[in-house]
Amino acid sequence: MNWERYLRGGATLHAVCAILTVVVAMCWTALATAGPIDDAVTARLKGDYVGALRILRPLAEKGDAVAQSNLAFMYANGQGVGRNHVEAAKWFRLAAEQGRANAQYNLGRMYARGDGVNQDRKEAAKWWRAAAEQGHAGAQVNLGILYAQGQGVARDDGEAVKWWRTAADQGDMFAQYNLGLAYANGQGIGKDSAEAVKWYRAAAEKGHGPAQVNLGLMYQRGENVPKDYVQAYTWFNIAASRGYSLAVKSRNGVAPLMSSEQIAEAQKRTREWKPAVQPTQ
């Protein structure tokens, strides 16, 4: 199998060429308390980055972990300051050492990518594990990827599946997709097409393009679901309409097997489809 990392919001797999995903997008730390931090968040959401920084920096310098994590986020994204990954890593580390899960997650991301620090998958695993143990779904997915790839930790497909299941149970579509892929291929767990369908569907309903294609393929083949070309075309078409280009080939492959009425019905279902909500950290 071809395992690859993903950025949150961009993931990939098509047919038998599976590409796993690693969640590494930055997270703005949620509010711990009302007050000055609340004011900083409000200012940032309004685009008043200077105002947000004016509040956050003094608090961060006094050791407030939430302020440190959010200041790091602004450095990482160039909001109100020049983009500076070294400064971002510095402030994420200070917050991470105080136990802030989002900071641990983001510091792990920086080690995984080599942003502002020397690339070090062992350090990435360390910080993702710290966040994962606090219930951070993105870190759980990423830690699972490291186990699946044997990067920064000894390869252990069973551990990968454990962490994906933990995140999947929280509703994370990337974990759900990865868990479906593991079941489909019998990697780290017994091969089970019914479970693969279950988890692909959960991810597909949230808008995960590769899961939509894989679910469509299972309908096209009648693999643990009734063979249904309308359902297959619908899922391929949804993925294609949302920018997943590899779905086009699958859609075009099933179309000649369908009547014009079936294609029209699949197109109608595509127009009516709305994604379920993906939980946020």
C-alpha positions in Angstrom: 0.0 0.0 0.0 1.1 3.6 -0.6 0.7 5.4 2.6 1.1 9.2 2.5 0.4 12.0 4.9 -2.5 14.4 4.5 -3.2 18.0 5.4 -6.6 18.5 7.0 -8.8 19.5 4.1 -6.7 17.6 1.5 -6.6 13.9 1.5 -6.3 11.2 -1.2 -7.0 7.7 -2.2 -8.4 6.2 -5.4 -9.4 2.7 -6.1 -6.6 0.3 -5.2 -4.0 3.0 -5.0 -4.5 4.0 -1.4 -3.1 7.2 0.0 -3.5 7.7 3.7 -3.8 11.0 5.3 -2.1 12.8 8.2 -3.9 15.7 9.9 -1.5 18.6 10.2 -3.5 21.8 9.8 -3.0 24.5 12.4 -5.5 24.8 15.2 -6.4 28.1 16.9 -6.8 27.2 20.6 -10.3 27.3 21.8 -11.2 29.6 24.7 -10.5 28.3 28.2 -12.0 31.3 30.0 -13.8 34.5 29.2 -12.1 37.8 29.6 -9.1 39.1 27.7 -8.6 35.9 25.7 -12.2 36.1 24.6 -11.6 39.7 23.5 -8.5 38.6 21.5 -10.5 35.9 19.8 -13.2 38.3 18.9 -10.7 40.8 17.5 -9.0 38.1 15.4 -12.3 36.9 14.0 -13.0 40.4 12.9 -9.6 40.6 11.2 -8.2 43.0 13.9 -4.9 41.1 14.2 -3.1 44.0 15.7 -5.8 44.3 18.4 -5.6 40.6 19.1 -1.8 40.7 19.4 -2.0 43.7 21.7 -4.0 41.5 24.1 -2.2 38.2 23.6 1.4 39.1 23.8 1.5 40.4 27.4 -0.5 37.4 28.6 1.7 35.0 26.7 4.8 36.6 28.2 3.3 36.2 31.7 2.9 32.4 31.0 -0.7 32.1 30.0 -0.8 28.9 27.9 -3.9 29.8 25.9 -2.4 33.1 24.9 0.9 31.4 24.1 -0.8 28.9 21.8 -2.8 31.6 20.0 0.2 33.9 19.6 2.0 31.0 18.1 -0.8 30.4 15.7 -0.7 34.0 14.5 3.1 33.8 13.9 2.6 30.6 12.0 0.0 32.1 9.8 1.4 35.6 9.5 -1.6 37.3 11.1 -0.6 40.8 12.3 3.1 39.8 12.2 5.4 38.5 9.6 5.1 34.7 9.2 7.8 33.3 11.5 7.9 29.6 12.1 10.7 29.8 14.6 8.7 32.1 16.8 5.6 30.0 16.3 7.5 26.9 17.5 8.8 28.7 20.5 5.3 29.8 21.7 3.7 26.5 20.8 6.4 24.7 22.9 5.8 26.9 25.9 2.1 26.2 25.8 2.6 22.5 25.0 4.8 22.1 28.0 1.9 23.4 30.1 -0.3 20.6 28.7 -2.3 22.5 26.0 -3.5 19.8 23.6 -3.8 22.1 20.6 -0.3 23.4 21.2 1.0 19.9 21.5 -0.7 19.0 18.2 0.7 22.0 16.4 4.2 21.5 17.8 4.0 18.0 16.5 3.0 19.3 13.1 6.0 21.6 13.0 8.4 18.7 13.8 6.7 16.5 11.2 7.2 19.2 8.5 10.4 20.8 9.7 8.8 24.2 10.1 10.8 26.4 12.5 12.5 23.3 13.9 14.7 20.5 12.5 12.4 17.9 11.1 12.1 15.1 13.6 9.4 12.4 13.4 10.3 11.1 16.9 9.5 14.5 18.4 6.4 14.7 16.2 5.3 11.4 17.7 6.1 12.6 21.2 3.9 15.7 21.0 1.1 14.0 19.0 1.0 11.3 21.6 0.6 13.9 24.3 -2.3 15.5 22.5 -3.8 12.2 21.5 -3.9 11.0 25.1 -5.9 14.1 25.9 -8.4 13.2 23.2 -7.3 15.4 20.3 -8.6 13.6 17.2 -6.2 15.2 14.8 -3.3 14.1 16.8 -4.8 10.6 17.1 -5.0 10.3 13.3 -1.5 11.6 12.9 0.0 9.3 15.5 -1.8 6.4 13.7 -0.1 7.4 10.5 3.3 7.4 12.1 2.6 3.9 13.3 1.4 2.8 9.9 4.5 4.2 8.2 7.0 3.3 10.9 8.2 6.9 11.1 9.4 8.1 14.5 8.0 4.9 16.1 8.3 1.3 15.3 5.8 0.2 12.7 2.7 -1.2 14.3 -0.4 -1.5 12.3 -2.4 -2.5 15.3 -1.5 0.7 17.1 -2.4 2.7 14.0 -5.8 1.1 13.9 -6.3 1.7 17.7 -5.7 5.5 17.3 -7.8 5.8 14.1 -10.7 4.1 15.9 -10.4 6.4 18.8 -10.6 9.4 16.5 -13.2 7.8 14.3 -15.5 7.3 17.3 -15.2 11.1 17.8 -16.5 11.6 14.3 -13.3 12.6 12.6 -13.8 11.8 8.9 -10.1 11.3 8.1 -9.8 8.7 10.9 -13.0 7.1 9.6 -11.6 6.9 6.1 -8.3 5.4 7.3 -10.1 2.9 9.5 -12.2 1.9 6.5 -9.1 1.5 4.4 -7.5 -0.7 7.1 -10.6 -3.0 7.2 -10.7 -3.1 3.4 -7.1 -4.2 3.2 -6.9 -6.3 6.4 -4.0 -4.1 7.7 -3.7 -4.0 11.5 -7.1 -5.7 11.8 -9.0 -8.6 10.2 -10.2 -7.9 6.7 -13.9 -7.0 6.8 -15.7 -5.4 3.9 -18.8 -4.7 5.9 -16.8 -2.6 8.3 -15.0 -0.9 5.4 -18.4 0.1 4.0 -19.5 1.4 7.4 -16.5 3.7 7.9 -16.2 4.8 4.3 -19.9 5.8 4.5 -19.3 7.8 7.7 -16.4 9.7 6.1 -18.2 10.0 2.7 -21.2 11.6 4.3 -19.0 14.3 5.8 -17.5 15.1 2.3 -14.3 13.0 2.2 -13.6 12.6 -1.5 -11.5 9.4 -1.4 -14.1 7.7 0.9 -16.8 8.7 -1.5 -14.9 7.1 -4.4 -14.2 3.9 -2.4 -17.9 3.7 -1.3 -18.9 4.2 -4.9 -16.6 1.4 -6.0 -18.2 -1.0 -3.4 -21.7 -0.1 -4.8 -20.4 -0.7 -8.3 -19.0 -4.1 -7.4 -21.8 -5.1 -5.0 -19.2 -5.6 -2.3 -21.0 -6.0 1.0 -23.8 -3.7 -0.3 -26.3 -4.4 -3.1 -24.9 -3.7 -6.5 -26.3 -0.2 -7.3 -24.9 1.8 -10.2 -27.1 4.8 -9.3 -25.5 4.9 -5.8 -22.0 4.4 -7.3 -22.5 7.2 -9.8 -23.9 9.4 -7.2 -20.9 9.1 -4.9 -18.4 9.4 -7.8 -20.3 12.5 -9.0 -20.4 14.1 -5.5 -16.7 13.7 -5.1 -16.0 15.0 -8.6 -18.3 18.0 -8.1 -16.4 19.0 -4.9 -13.1 19.0 -6.8 -11.8 15.5 -6.4 -10.6 15.0 -9.9 -9.8 11.3 -9.6 -13.5 10.6 -9.1 -14.2 11.6 -12.7 -12.6 8.5 -14.1 -14.7 6.3 -11.8 -17.9 8.2 -12.7 -17.1 7.9 -16.4 -16.4 4.2 -16.0 -19.8 3.3 -14.5 -21.9 5.6 -16.8 -21.9 3.2 -19.8 -23.5 0.6 -17.6 -26.5 2.9 -16.8 -29.6 4.0 -18.5 -30.2 7.7 -19.1 -32.9 7.6 -16.4 -30.5 6.1 -13.9 -27.9 8.8 -14.7 -30.6 11.5 -14.3 -31.5 10.1 -10.9 -27.9 10.0 -9.8 -27.4 13.6 -10.9 -30.6 14.6 -8.9 -29.2 12.9 -5.8 -25.9 14.7 -6.3 -27.7 18.1 -6.3 -29.7 17.3 -3.2 -26.7 15.9 -1.2 -25.4 18.0 1.7 -22.4 17.0 3.9 -22.8 16.1 7.5 -20.9 18.2 10.0 -17.2 17.3 10.7 -16.4 17.9 14.4 -13.8 20.6 15.2 -11.1 20.5 17.8 
